[in-house]
Amino acid sequence: MNGRCERCRVETMITSMSMFNTQMICPECETKEKNHPKYQEAREIERKAVQSGNMNFSGIGKPSDL
């Protein structure tokens, strides 16, 4: 991590993995994700992928309106 959010490019010391793709995102982008209508769907699909043994699931893709 280079100290920037991979989505909005703001400098940050805190990141987490996006639920939609493999971007490392800042807390503000994470909040936006959690409020997106497809967030719960993305979480459920990721959970099923991990349960089936896919520990490198790349997500369902970032929605265009995010």
WOKAMO-V592649 format. One record per run of one state. SS is the DSSP state (H for helix, E for strand, L for the rest). FROM is the first residue (numbers start at 1). TO is the last residue. If there is no record, write none. Layout:
SS&FROM&TO ; SS&FROM&TO
This chain:
L&1&3 ; E&4&4 ; L&5&10 ; E&11&11 ; L&12&15 ; E&16&17 ; L&18&23 ; E&24&25 ; L&26&26 ; H&27&34 ; L&35&38 ; H&39&51 ; L&52&66
